[in-house]
């Protein structure tokens, strides 16, 4: 009789072990099936957005400085056009010198912004970000591409001043339009960030 009870007790014990293992396996299966993407895991979005904020603030501060340099380049371009039409050679040379300085600053700004965005991308995964934060970084990318093209635009403006008057005015005006568009885009981004903060 004792042997029989011992065998029954052993079977009950092993059955209990199997039930515990099965329940543990079921729990692992449920955990493994849990989605790990930002749509179903809002805490991942919050964590990534929080990690992105210092980068966004630093990039925005640099972008504000870049906006000032683009505004200075725009002013120099308008001065080039005015002095070109007035046929004021000393004034034209001064406007070109001012624009060359601003164009060099903008080239450095664009490089700095690219490096800052690269650091942000290295620290955070954009696919984890919320839609607004991702859109902000995408706007930064577009702004940098626009800004990086401005030194070449300025070079084209400078070269245009050596052609005949009608062609020069058209080329200078086209370059000025590109500079003004870049300044407006940056201003819009900074305004949007100010409204979001």
HUNOR-V759270 format. One record per residue. N is the residue number from 1. RES is the residue in one letter. SS is DSSP state (2 for helix, 1 for strand, 0 for the rest). PHI is phi in whole degrees, -180 to 180 (none if undefined). Layout:
N RES SS PHI
N RES SS PHI
This chain:
1 X 0 none
2 X 2 -62
3 X 2 -66
4 X 2 -61
5 X 2 -64
6 X 2 -65
7 X 2 -65
8 X 2 -64
9 X 2 -62
10 X 2 -63
11 X 2 -64
12 X 2 -63
13 X 2 -63
14 X 2 -65
15 X 2 -62
16 X 2 -63
17 X 2 -62
18 X 2 -62
19 X 2 -63
20 X 2 -62
21 X 2 -63
22 X 2 -64
23 X 2 -66
24 X 2 -63
25 X 2 -62
26 X 2 -64
27 X 2 -64
28 X 2 -64
29 X 2 -63
30 X 2 -65
31 X 2 -66
32 X 2 -68
33 X 2 -82
34 X 0 -69
35 X 0 -64
36 X 0 -118
37 X 0 -116
38 X 0 -62
39 X 0 -65
40 X 0 -92
41 X 0 -124
42 X 2 -61
43 X 2 -66
44 X 2 -69
45 X 2 -62
46 X 2 -61
47 X 2 -63
48 X 2 -68
49 X 2 -62
50 X 2 -64
51 X 2 -67
52 X 2 -79
53 X 2 -59
54 X 2 -61
55 X 2 -66
56 X 2 -63
57 X 2 -64
58 X 2 -66
59 X 2 -65
60 X 2 -63
61 X 2 -64
62 X 2 -66
63 X 2 -65
64 X 2 -64
65 X 2 -65
66 X 2 -62
67 X 2 -60
68 X 2 -63
69 X 2 -68
70 X 2 -67
71 X 2 -63
72 X 2 -66
73 X 2 -66
74 X 2 -62
75 X 2 -62
76 X 2 -64
77 X 2 -64
78 X 2 -64
79 X 2 -68
80 X 2 -59
81 X 2 -61
82 X 2 -64
83 X 2 -71
84 X 2 -64
85 X 2 -68
86 X 2 -82
87 X 0 55
88 X 0 -99
89 X 2 -65
90 X 2 -61
91 X 2 -64
92 X 2 -66
93 X 2 -64
94 X 2 -66
95 X 2 -64
96 X 2 -64
97 X 2 -64
98 X 2 -62
99 X 2 -66
100 X 2 -62
101 X 2 -63
102 X 2 -65
103 X 2 -63
104 X 2 -65
105 X 2 -63
106 X 2 -66
107 X 2 -61
108 X 2 -67
109 X 2 -60
110 X 2 -62
111 X 2 -65
112 X 2 -61
113 X 2 -63
114 X 2 -61
115 X 2 -65
116 X 2 -65
117 X 2 -67
118 X 2 -63
119 X 2 -64
120 X 2 -62
121 X 2 -66
122 X 2 -72
123 X 2 -86
124 X 0 -131
125 X 0 -101
126 X 2 -60
127 X 2 -66
128 X 2 -85
129 X 0 -76
130 X 0 -70
131 X 2 -59
132 X 2 -67
133 X 2 -67
134 X 2 -63
135 X 2 -64
136 X 2 -63
137 X 2 -66
138 X 2 -65
139 X 2 -65
140 X 2 -60
141 X 2 -58
142 X 2 -64
143 X 2 -64
144 X 2 -65
145 X 2 -60
146 X 2 -66
147 X 2 -65
148 X 2 -63
149 X 0 -81
150 X 2 -67
151 X 2 -58
152 X 2 -68
153 X 2 -61
154 X 2 -65
155 X 2 -61
156 X 2 -64
157 X 2 -62
158 X 2 -63
159 X 2 -69
160 X 2 -64
161 X 0 -66
162 X 0 -90
163 X 0 -92
164 X 0 -66
165 X 2 -60
166 X 2 -63
167 X 2 -64
168 X 2 -65
169 X 2 -63
170 X 2 -63
171 X 2 -66
172 X 2 -64
173 X 2 -64
174 X 2 -61
175 X 2 -64
176 X 2 -62
177 X 2 -63
178 X 2 -64
179 X 2 -65
180 X 2 -64
181 X 2 -64
182 X 2 -62
183 X 2 -62
184 X 2 -65
185 X 2 -62
186 X 2 -65
187 X 2 -61
188 X 2 -62
189 X 2 -62
190 X 2 -65
191 X 2 -64
192 X 2 -62
193 X 2 -67
194 X 2 -64
195 X 2 -71
196 X 2 -83
197 X 0 -84
